[in-house]
Amino acid sequence: DGLGGQEGGEVASQCVVDTFVGFSDRLDRDRDGTWPDAVDPARSREENYLAACTAAAQRTLRVRRVGKLKEMASTVVALAVGARTAAVAHVGDSRLYRLREGRLESLTRDHSLIEELRAAGREPPGNPANLRHLITRALGTENAEPTVQVVETQPGDIFLLCSDGLYEPLGPEVMKEQLRASSAQAACDALVSAAYEAGGRDNITAVVLRVGV
């Protein structure tokens, strides 16, 4: 989800996508090739992959933040699926949800002022809705450290990666209903359409992944 005005946001989010795709293509061509950053032996390959992608995207954005793009930045959420687990990395307030046995759960915690206050045991002052878009981390800014973690997977799981333009106007019950569509593509289309119909005005992005039975 790009930040920094329409043009800056579009450039920033596209840079992030291109960096992730480029690194993935490179690994496909040369699985044992040199990685751009040191590999952490305590982390899985999927975790290291996402950490490397976010670091590379951060470097790219920092170099390109000049002139009319000097304020551009982007949130990101990414999922790398392994044999029995998956790694997730996120920066900002884009989220990963998992639908399992009828229960929809957010697996990421927003990097936002609201969540930082709650983590410190404090409730946001006044109307929390007024603070919901104040994020504390974004790729391209000085504070871009991703949260990388491992999540369990099992057959039948449905994962949703989405921007705040999707989850804010819909809410969990509508999202859960749309995720039950006949296919991952149908679920994406239904979610995006529902967000527009609900009055969503921000960037509306959805990616759905189903774990095979």
Beta strands, then each sheet from edge to edge (+ up, - down):
strand 1: 2-3
strand 2: 73-74
strand 3: 76-81
strand 4: 85-91
strand 5: 95-100
strand 6: 103-106
strand 7: 147-152
strand 8: 158-162
strand 9: 206-210
sheet 1: 1+ 2-
sheet 2: 3+ 4- 7+
sheet 3: 6+ 5- 8+ 9-
end
